[in-house]
Structures are given as structure tokens and as C-alpha cells.
């Protein structure tokens, strides 16, 4: 089981970056948010940002659900 939003995000993000499917700039993610995810394992993006990233990263419904389960409503 994945223990943090950051771990879940980076598992998907790293695979998509490595395969060439996306670039960091295509995600539209703020550098400050990316840095927080790298340095604070308890940090979770707001639900609206997670939903936006799911679309920008072209995630499958399963991948999106993996990230959205961490969203706080």
C-alpha cells in the first residue's frame, strides 16, 4: 500500500516522464507545489489541483483514483 500522496504521485509521474508521455511543463504544476511534494511527505495538493493534474497527465481512471483517494474534501 502506498503511504503518502507524494509517493503515489511520484510513482505515476516518474513513469510518465521516463516514457516521454509528459514533461514537467505540460503538467502545469507550480514549482512550489512540486518542491513541497519532494520535501514534505504529508503534503497533499487540493482536490481541484489533483483533478487538473489527472487531466493534464492523461491519467487512466485507476491512476486518477489512486491520487484522488488522498484528496481532502
RACOR-V891218 format. One record per pair of residues at least 24 apart in sequence whose ideal C-beta (glycine too) atoms are under 6 Angstrom apart, sorted by the first residue. I is the first residue (numbers start at 1). GAP is how many residues later the second one is. Records with the same first field share a line. If there is no record, write none. Layout:
# RACOR-V891218
I: GAP / GAP
This chain:
# RACOR-V891218
4: 37
5: 39 / 65
6: 31 / 35
8: 58 / 59
12: 51
16: 41
22: 35
27: 29
28: 28
44: 26
47: 24
